[in-house]
Amino acid sequence: MAYINGAIDTWSATAVPESEKGDAEWFFMEGKHHGNARIKNMTDEEKERFTKAMERWLSMEID
């Protein structure tokens, strides 16, 4: 599961807390809210981490 939240979104106050118990990724995107916290608006570092997680979950390489 990928949890994508905007760091300036009040809804992030009730976000699923990070945990080591499952294979999930959490993103709290700086300067974003629920209207623009999207994969297309991630930093290059966030996109790379998201892509690596997808590759791991899908057992395939993503270009």
N, C-alpha and C positions, 0 to 999 in steps of 0.2 A: 504494500500500500504506500502510496506517496501522498503525504499531507502537505498541501501548498497553502500557505497563509500569508497575508500581507502584514508586515510589522506594524503598520499604523492603523490597522483595522480593529475596531473595538470588539468585533466578533472573535478575534484571535485570543481574547482573554479566556474563552471557553474552548480553546483548541485542544485536541487530543494531546496529552503530554507525551514527550519523548520517552522511549523505553528501549532497553536492550533485549527484551523478551521475544521480539518478533523481528522479521526481516522487513523493515519499513524505513522510509526516508522522510525527514521533516525539513521543510523549507519555510523560513520566515523571511520573506522578501522585503528588504529595506525600502522605505518610501512607497510601498504599495498597500492597497486596500483590497477588499473583496471584489471590486470591479475591475482591477487590473493586475492582480496577482495571478499571472498566467505563465505557462511554460514559455511562450513567445517573448515574454518580458523578463525572463531570468537573465542573470549575468552569465558570462561565458563559463565561469566556475560552477555555477548552479546547474547550467545545462549539461556540463560534462558529468557532474555527479548524478544527475537525473538519468542521463543516457547510460552510464555504467550500471545503475540500478536496474534499468529496463533490460539491458543485456543479460544481467545476472538472472533476473526473474524469467526471461523468455528463453534463456540458453541459446542466444544467437547474437551475432554482431550487427550493430546498427550503424549505417553510414552517416 
